[in-house]
Amino acid sequence: MIYPILWQDDSVFLIDQTRIPAEYRLVKIDRIEDMAHGIKTMIVRGAPAIGVAAAYGMYLGAREIETDNKSIFLEKLAFFGQQLRQTRPTAVNLFWAIDRMLKTAQETEGTVEQIKTVLLETAKTINQEDIQTCQAIGDKGLEVLPPSPQKLRILTHCNAGALATAGYGTALGVIRSAWKAERLVRVYADETRPRLQGAKLTAWECVQEGIPVTVITDNMAAHCMKKGMIDAVIVGADRIAANGDTANKIGTYSLALVAKAHQIPFFVAAPLSTIDFQLATGAEITIEERDFAEVYQVGDTVLTPPGVDFYNPAFDVTPAELITKIITEYGAVNPGDLKQFQ
Ligand SMILES: CSC[C@H]1O[C@H](OP(=O)(O)O)[C@H](O)[C@@H]1O
């Protein structure tokens, strides 16, 4: 199993996802500012993984606070929470995890040192819960995959795998469960410009586990669907609004439109913690805009001439009506039926 975040020897170790597949390198994180940097620079990325990383980050911050006064401790901890909130705006898991750690600290009786101990245990619990949730999503996904007699060819976008979670993955979790159940023949992985999480991370995960994978460029997806090469599309999510509108990696919306045009089922796989009931529709979801260099440069190669302008939204919003089902750890639901979980 691939675990992108590990607690070991009193430190957090992150798989440096900016180095995969060229190099498998662990980064040791001892301070909250380094965890904030790791989230912002996408050493660790993926909505659930960001939440777990933030939970450990909150403990690392708590560990740095030198006071036995609970009020002062909580005040400083809230400041650290603000630091982590400013790393990336779209994945709701980040904010949910910070809030859960703050609430735990506020509600825990005892000395500051005892609270710190409880915070570490809470971060570990959040980590373990996410792995179990992803495994449940994976297995629940089997219930809604097309019942085709032949094994399925599933297209996915970006990386919603073990690397994007605490382990096992959401979209790739369904793919892993389908592979284990001998329901899958091949994964088609969109490379996913501009950061290429599909070509680099999803492909790496599949190769690690012997799952046949074909990497395609994002602009090949429609052609593959038209040629009858794809039986289903499964993607992850960063934030889902109450009406089922879903924010996910840029390019997901166009993939959903193309799937609809070819009458191919389009699934979103995500834990309940990704649903933001504070937002009525996807129009209210903040879309992160990232450094233009991600668009004009691949590795050391600059793609464009001087003098051009850029736009780099990291996510887009797929309207609920383009989503066949949202696969959660409690089962697959229609996008318009999320209120049952509120
Ligand atoms: C398991 S959902 C992961 C989700 O996060 C990714 O974004 P990023 O790589 O920028 O963190 C992408 O939207 C995935 O679907």
The ligand as a MOL file (V3000), in Angstrom:
LIG
                    3D

  0  0  0     0  0            999 V3000
M  V30 BEGIN CTAB
M  V30 COUNTS 15 15 0 0 0
M  V30 BEGIN ATOM
M  V30 1 C -8.8170 12.4330 -3.8530 0
M  V30 2 S -9.3100 13.8890 -4.5590 0
M  V30 3 C -7.8050 14.5780 -5.1170 0
M  V30 4 C -8.0370 15.7850 -5.9730 0
M  V30 5 O -7.0430 16.7670 -5.6660 0
M  V30 6 C -6.3410 17.0500 -6.8590 0
M  V30 7 O -5.9090 18.3670 -6.9220 0
M  V30 8 P -4.3770 18.7410 -6.5690 0
M  V30 9 O -3.5090 17.7110 -7.2150 0
M  V30 10 O -4.2140 20.1380 -7.1450 0
M  V30 11 O -4.3100 18.7330 -5.0490 0
M  V30 12 C -7.3300 16.7560 -7.9460 0
M  V30 13 O -8.3220 17.7600 -8.0310 0
M  V30 14 C -7.8890 15.4550 -7.4340 0
M  V30 15 O -9.0540 15.0380 -8.0320 0
M  V30 END ATOM
M  V30 BEGIN BOND
M  V30 1 1 1 2
M  V30 2 1 2 3
M  V30 3 1 3 4
M  V30 4 1 4 5
M  V30 5 1 4 14
M  V30 6 1 5 6
M  V30 7 1 6 7
M  V30 8 1 6 12
M  V30 9 1 7 8
M  V30 10 2 8 9
M  V30 11 1 8 10
M  V30 12 1 8 11
M  V30 13 1 12 13
M  V30 14 1 12 14
M  V30 15 1 14 15
M  V30 END BOND
M  V30 END CTAB
M  END
